[in-house]
Amino acid sequence: MEKIAITGLGIISPSGIDKRVFWANIKAGRSAVEKIERFDASLYPSRIAGQVRELDGYSNVSSRLLKKIDLFSHMALVASELCLEDAKINLSDENLKRVGIFMGNAIGGWLYAETELRDMYLEGREGVSPFMASAWFPAAPQGQISINYGIKGFSKTIVADRASSLMAIGYAARTIIRGKCDFILAGGMEAPVTPYALLCCNTSGMLTENNDHPQSAYRPFDKNRDGLAIAEGAGVLTLEPQSRIAKRGAHVYANIIGYGTTTDAVNRIEPNPDAKQLARAIKIALDDAGLGPKDIDYICADGAGSQIGDATETKAIKDAFGEYAKSVIVSAPKSIYGNMLGASGVLDVITTVLAMENEMVPPTINYETPDPACDLNYCLNKAQKKVIKNACIINRGRGGINCVLILQK
Amino acid sequence: MSTQTDIESKLKSIFKKVLDIEETEIVPGAKLDESLDIDSTEMVEISVVIKKELGVSLKDNELKKTHSFNDIVGILKTKTS
């Protein structure tokens, strides 16, 4: 595919909001997963999460607007502002009918929704805030960003479980190639640390229950893994075509050069044990990039931390990469700050471009016991020095969703 | 029976609470959309708080006819007299 440049980053994460702080925490493998204390989570099987601590310090959103929007929209607005600043794009100089917004998330704005449902139960219909109508739904952040900046171009919200934001980025890149937008703000946001959202995540059976050890609970590829720790946050990228970056002399973090997506068509929750469709998504993305397996220097894995998730991801990488699978370095840096569900993909992209910039592979943390079913060349516990020219990012979601993006420095 | 000043004062307090704005921004002739930038959901929230605090129900067709702070004061004055 035609190269699409990533020229700006905006990060809202438990590991930091400033991109230098974020990278320092990732490089050090410093866990940001903690016990949930903002509400009583004591009866939940999994009650730990990566939580954003310093959003207000970066927010210029008015208190009047904050009453009307959910936390996931707030994080998306702040991430967008940071991203545009980072990309040095002044929207007053742009044709706003040619600017797009592509955002992904898995569960919508439940902090708002469940508060209002509680009010409906206690006070009846009139107890429900009218702001509910525009606050909770998955496309609300896209709408808020567009209103905030007057952006009027072709835009989409993608809901594809944990693959949502990676899919939004892939779709955005394709949209620029088709000439529908001059540039696009692409990424995702998720706010699952609320009583009802946490319950839904728990009942899916995908969460770790190692509550006594929050910082070491999420352990992708370790034999004793028992699921992921959820996280809240957002990430936004500016995506631009080569013609535009040449004109404005933009800094390019990396280019998106390949994208592939498939579905398992087998199970509502678990991935297909044969992993063939994930392998096919990887092959499609590599073909799209015009690369072979040996060209890939780093794989940023989905790392669901479940027994079947990590084993099938390993199987798919072996299938797609052949004999080179044992050599290419693999990690799941989201083990450091938690799994941001629908926003995990954009954070994987941001982590990977920072890894490229810093010539260092980010680690999978908490790895202690090898598993014969997960026997790739993982970057374990400590960052490793390495020049990364080409990287492959894998995201998966319930419902058998597979999504792969190829980046090039 | 409430006086015009009473109603204005109570409505200003409701506007301030719902919209998170300073009372000085709410002048009697303030236009709901142009001056105060009130959207449809905020208008509904204002009517809900009016009902809770003043015990006055504003119907949808009454709300649609209001264009300024003074228009709402007028309706409240009629309904509370």
Chai-1 contact restraints between the chains, C-beta under 6 A:
chainA,res_idxA,chainB,res_idxB,connection_type,confidence,min_distance_angstrom,max_distance_angstrom,comment,restraint_id
A,S63,B,D20,contact,1.0,0.0,6.0,A-B,restraint_1
A,R64,B,L19,contact,1.0,0.0,6.0,A-B,restraint_2
A,R64,B,D20,contact,1.0,0.0,6.0,A-B,restraint_3
A,P130,B,T41,contact,1.0,0.0,6.0,A-B,restraint_4
A,P130,B,V44,contact,1.0,0.0,6.0,A-B,restraint_5
A,P130,B,E45,contact,1.0,0.0,6.0,A-B,restraint_6
A,F131,B,T41,contact,1.0,0.0,6.0,A-B,restraint_7
